[in-house]
Amino acid sequence: MKLLSVILLCALTLGSLSAQELTLDACRHALKNALRLNHRDSLASAYCHLGEYYAYRNSDSARYYFEKGLSHVRRSDVPLYCTLLINTAETYFAKGDLDEAVRCFRFAYREVERLQAAVEYQVTALSSLGVIYRRQAMPDSALVCYTQALQALEPVDLPDEEMFLLTNIAILYANMKRMEEGRYYIEKAMELVERCQDLDMVMYACSTAGVILGHLKQYDLAVTYLQQVIHRGEQEQKPRFVLKGMTYLLGIFQKMNKPHSIKDYLYRAEQVADSLPQASVEVQGFRETQFQLLTYLGQYRESLEVQQKLLQEPSENAQVSRDELYYRMAQNYAALKDFSQASEAYEKARVLADSLKQATLEDQLSKWTVKYQTQEKEMEIARLRQQQLEQQTRILLGSMVAVIVVFVLLLVIIGGIICRKQQKKEAELQVVKSYIEGLERERSRLAKDLHDGVCNDLLGIGMQVSFLQPDEASKQEVLQLLERVRQEVRAISHELMPPQFKHLTLVQAVEAYLDRLPHSESKKYRFMYDENDDWNSLPESVSYAVYRVLQEWLSNVWKHTHAPQVEIRLTLHADLLKLLIVNEGEPFISASSSGKGIELTTIQDRVKSIGGTLSLTHRDGKQIFELSSPLS
């Protein structure tokens, strides 16, 4: 019964206010008289009335007249000056230029405070700023503006401004999906209908009430409110209110599952939208509702056309975020079985998605609602300011802690860098030391080979030359001994000077080396490899290192084992080179020995130089040497 009485009261008020609307002819006549008299106050007032006439019809024309009024108004005429400032800011908001609207409203609010103008100007500026912040997805800033406006209204009775403010608060809660709290504030706004003298404010509140009641499934009351708004807007020739009412009514029809009514009002609303600026709040809201309803009706291609238009002509008044828009487009593409486009749209929606600090805001809104319901006339702005100071203090403390943490991390990083450099120097020294030790060992081995082999053979030859008879047989025996010494020296020289791998493959070099080794029944060499492998692809550095490792290991095998047969296998596949050497007999070295006793250090250094790994095992009476070197 309470809501029904409010509806009747709203209808009566709308009727009584219509007589107060100025006609265009009356506004032009007043401007003509003011121009004839050339009176500043009259000119400023006439321009203001013309701007107010165009305010809901053409925002560009309205701004032109308001700015003309500002150029003539005297600052001493505080009410008219403040009205023109606020109305000019409203035109930027209507056009969709939210940043400029915020700048103008802030300037207007500072001027109102400086001139100590009436409270209604202060409340209007704060309420309008709150609306823009809500549009910009900054509900916390909107909440601060609304709180200050409510505090300013406490000592005065201004039903028009209070209705506007309460309606905006209701919308804020409705946008946060807190419909019961939204209903609470819109009901309080509707209680002021009888005393409200501003027709626009009444229509604004009625539209909001229809939307909130629709969300609460009180559809009949919602439809009644919204149809009144549409009818009155058509009578007063205010297409923005007509389109807003139709947009809200379309949402109600969708909830009531009335597709025929939806199609009818979609067509009617399209005609109204074409007559308004496309970047305005009302047109943007209709387009966003339009594509959702077209999807609901199964007209997926038509819905996509509207969505593409919204993407191509972005507006700051858009309420559907771009990630949500791409998500809805993906659903349309999927319904049309265009899964490629659907996948692309889903990916764009995922990238654009941004999480809001919902939990913090929910907590602030809950506290604020409880406070207002229990003490409507005692908004503790001082407590809010204290909370802001505490928050700033926490931020400052957090910043200090972050700076300290960063400083400590920098110290740790610098210390780590210094430590790594020191370790690197020590490692380099160790490598150099190992390299020098390897060279010394190699020299010692060669000296031993020359001393034990070549020198002894030459000594034997000298002795034979001294005692042998100078006949042909003795000559041939000496020549054979010299040939053997020559072969041994040649073998040592080959070890010192490896083959040129620019002209030979690793396989060819190993074959040539094994051919030079002495072969007998007690010592055989078996070399295996795959001829189909691309041995020419091996880097020269890798071939050289593997060749040297093979020489060194076979030298160890000759010295420390009496293996009758040594198997050598080279494999190349999947960017990996492997050398496998297997000899019979007891192991003369193991991986755990780390090069101690038997001279394995040189081999290990060569393997490390090509990034390879070494494995030594012994099983079934055989010692297995395996080298693996990655080629990538």
Rosetta blueprint (number, residue, H / E / L):
1 M L
2 K H
3 L H
4 L H
5 S H
6 V H
7 I H
8 L H
9 L H
10 C H
11 A H
12 L H
13 T H
14 L H
15 G H
16 S H
17 L H
18 S H
19 A H
20 Q H
21 E L
22 L L
23 T L
24 L H
25 D H
26 A H
27 C H
28 R H
29 H H
30 A H
31 L H
32 K H
33 N H
34 A H
35 L H
36 R H
37 L H
38 N L
39 H L
40 R H
41 D H
42 S H
43 L H
44 A H
45 S H
46 A H
47 Y H
48 C H
49 H H
50 L H
51 G H
52 E H
53 Y H
54 Y H
55 A L
56 Y L
57 R L
58 N L
59 S H
60 D H
61 S H
62 A H
63 R H
64 Y H
65 Y H
66 F H
67 E H
68 K H
69 G H
70 L H
71 S H
72 H H
73 V L
74 R L
75 R L
76 S L
77 D L
78 V H
79 P H
80 L H
81 Y H
82 C H
83 T H
84 L H
85 L H
86 I H
87 N H
88 T H
89 A H
90 E H
91 T H
92 Y H
93 F H
94 A H
95 K H
96 G L
97 D L
98 L H
99 D H
100 E H
101 A H
102 V H
103 R H
104 C H
105 F H
106 R H
107 F H
108 A H
109 Y H
110 R H
111 E H
112 V H
113 E H
114 R H
115 L H
116 Q L
117 A L
118 A L
119 V H
120 E H
121 Y H
122 Q H
123 V H
124 T H
125 A H
126 L H
127 S H
128 S H
129 L H
130 G H
131 V H
132 I H
133 Y H
134 R H
135 R H
136 Q L
137 A L
138 M L
139 P H
140 D H
141 S H
142 A H
143 L H
144 V H
145 C H
146 Y H
147 T H
148 Q H
149 A H
150 L H
151 Q H
152 A H
153 L H
154 E L
155 P L
156 V L
157 D L
158 L L
159 P H
160 D H
161 E H
162 E H
163 M H
164 F H
165 L H
166 L H
167 T H
168 N H
169 I H
170 A H
171 I H
172 L H
173 Y H
174 A H
175 N H
176 M L
177 K L
178 R L
179 M H
180 E H
181 E H
182 G H
183 R H
184 Y H
185 Y H
186 I H
187 E H
188 K H
189 A H
190 M H
191 E L
192 L L
193 V H
194 E H
195 R H
196 C L
197 Q L
198 D L
199 L H
200 D H
201 M H
202 V H
203 M H
204 Y H
205 A H
206 C H
207 S H
208 T H
209 A H
210 G H
211 V H
212 I H
213 L H
214 G H
215 H H
216 L L
217 K L
218 Q L
219 Y H
220 D H
221 L H
222 A H
223 V H
224 T H
225 Y H
226 L H
227 Q H
228 Q H
229 V H
230 I H
231 H H
232 R H
233 G H
234 E H
235 Q H
236 E L
237 Q L
238 K L
239 P H
240 R H
241 F H
242 V H
243 L H
244 K H
245 G H
246 M H
247 T H
248 Y H
249 L H
250 L H
251 G H
252 I H
253 F H
254 Q H
255 K H
256 M L
257 N L
258 K L
259 P H
260 H H
261 S H
262 I H
263 K H
264 D H
265 Y H
266 L H
267 Y H
268 R H
269 A H
270 E H
271 Q H
272 V H
273 A H
274 D L
275 S L
276 L L
277 P L
278 Q L
279 A L
280 S L
281 V H
282 E H
283 V H
284 Q H
285 G H
286 F H
287 R H
288 E H
289 T H
290 Q H
291 F H
292 Q H
293 L H
294 L H
295 T H
296 Y H
297 L L
298 G L
299 Q L
300 Y H
301 R H
302 E H
303 S H
304 L H
305 E H
306 V H
307 Q H
308 Q H
309 K H
310 L H
311 L H
312 Q H
313 E L
314 P L
315 S L
316 E L
317 N L
318 A L
319 Q L
320 V L
321 S L
322 R H
323 D H
324 E H
325 L H
326 Y H
327 Y H
328 R H
329 M H
330 A H
331 Q H
332 N H
333 Y H
334 A H
335 A H
336 L L
337 K L
338 D L
339 F H
340 S H
341 Q H
342 A H
343 S H
344 E H
345 A H
346 Y H
347 E H
348 K H
349 A H
350 R H
351 V H
352 L H
353 A L
354 D L
355 S L
356 L L
357 K L
358 Q H
359 A H
360 T H
361 L H
362 E H
363 D H
364 Q H
365 L H
366 S H
367 K H
368 W H
369 T H
370 V H
371 K H
372 Y H
373 Q H
374 T H
375 Q L
376 E L
377 K L
378 E L
379 M L
380 E L
381 I H
382 A H
383 R H
384 L H
385 R H
386 Q H
387 Q H
388 Q H
389 L H
390 E H
391 Q H
392 Q H
393 T H
394 R H
395 I H
396 L H
397 L H
398 G H
399 S H
400 M H
401 V H
402 A H
403 V H
404 I H
405 V H
406 V H
407 F H
408 V H
409 L H
410 L H
411 L H
412 V H
413 I H
414 I H
415 G H
416 G H
417 I H
418 I H
419 C H
420 R H
421 K H
422 Q H
423 Q H
424 K H
425 K H
426 E H
427 A H
428 E H
429 L H
430 Q H
431 V H
432 V H
433 K H
434 S H
435 Y H
436 I H
437 E H
438 G H
439 L H
440 E H
441 R H
442 E H
443 R H
444 S H
445 R H
446 L H
447 A H
448 K H
449 D H
450 L H
451 H H
452 D H
453 G H
454 V H
455 C H
456 N H
457 D H
458 L H
459 L H
460 G H
461 I H
462 G H
463 M H
464 Q H
465 V H
466 S H
467 F H
468 L L
469 Q L
470 P L
471 D L
472 E H
473 A H
474 S H
475 K H
476 Q H
477 E H
478 V H
479 L H
480 Q H
481 L H
482 L H
483 E H
484 R H
485 V H
486 R H
487 Q H
488 E H
489 V H
490 R H
491 A H
492 I H
493 S H
494 H H
495 E H
496 L H
497 M L
498 P L
499 P L
500 Q L
501 F L
502 K L
503 H L
504 L L
505 T L
506 L H
507 V H
508 Q H
509 A H
510 V H
511 E H
512 A H
513 Y H
514 L H
515 D H
516 R H
517 L L
518 P L
519 H L
520 S E
521 E L
522 S L
523 K E
524 K E
525 Y E
526 R E
527 F E
528 M E
529 Y E
530 D L
531 E L
532 N L
533 D L
534 D L
535 W H
536 N H
537 S H
538 L L
539 P L
540 E H
541 S H
542 V H
543 S H
544 Y H
545 A H
546 V H
547 Y H
548 R H
549 V H
550 L H
551 Q H
552 E H
553 W H
554 L H
555 S H
556 N H
557 V H
558 W H
559 K H
560 H H
561 T L
562 H L
563 A L
564 P L
565 Q E
566 V E
567 E E
568 I E
569 R E
570 L E
571 T E
572 L E
573 H E
574 A L
575 D L
576 L E
577 L E
578 K E
579 L E
580 L E
581 I E
582 V E
583 N E
584 E E
585 G L
586 E L
587 P L
588 F L
589 I L
590 S L
591 A H
592 S H
593 S H
594 S L
595 G L
596 K L
597 G L
598 I L
599 E L
600 L L
601 T H
602 T H
603 I H
604 Q H
605 D H
606 R H
607 V H
608 K H
609 S H
610 I L
611 G L
612 G L
613 T E
614 L E
615 S E
616 L E
617 T E
618 H E
619 R E
620 D L
621 G L
622 K E
623 Q E
624 I E
625 F E
626 E E
627 L E
628 S E
629 S E
630 P E
631 L L
632 S L
